[in-house]
Amino acid sequence: MKVDSSLRLIKEKRTIEADQADLSNSTFQHTSLAGAAFSDVDLSDAKIDDAKMAGWKISNSDLTNWHIEDANLSNLHITQANLSNASIEESLLDGMTIDGIPVQALLATYRAVHQDD
């Protein structure tokens, strides 16, 4: 990777500022990005494993074709999202609501009505 004026290392703050930098195919291991800010960033096909992401706020973002597996999403709040064709399978749904309606009650009603299907 070529380091140029798009990257700036600020030693006294132990930070890196990147503006219009191409960090494609970079690898970060055992790295803290706590408090980092990302804006107008292309993270297409990024892979995140064994990450602490508590408190993240994602807005105005395209999450099309995301795949989340074996993740703790407790207390997740989704507002004004397009969930067309979204799928939730084999997941713990205790306390989960959709528009204030408990999901477990919705599933129980659906299953009672469609038990012969």
C-alpha positions, 0 to 999 in steps of 0.5 A: 500500500502506498502511503501518500497525502491521503493518510496522516499519522498523528503520533501524539494522539496515536490516530490516523486520519484518512481522506480519499485513501484506498485501503482496499484489502487491508487487514486489521488484527488486534486493533482498537478502532473504539471511537472511530468515525466513518463517513462516506466509506465503502466497506463492501465485502468487508469481513468482521469476525470476533469484533466488539461493536456495542453501541454502534450507530448505523444510519443512511447506509446500504446493508443489502445482502448482509449476513449476520451469524452467531451475533448478540443483537440484544437491545437492537433498535431498528427504525425506518428500515427497509426489511423487504425479504429479510429473514430471521431463523433459529434465533432467540426472540424473547422480548422482541417486538415489531411495532410494539407487538410481541413477535412470539405472540405473532408467531404463536397466532400464525402457527395456530392458524396455519397448523395444517399447512 
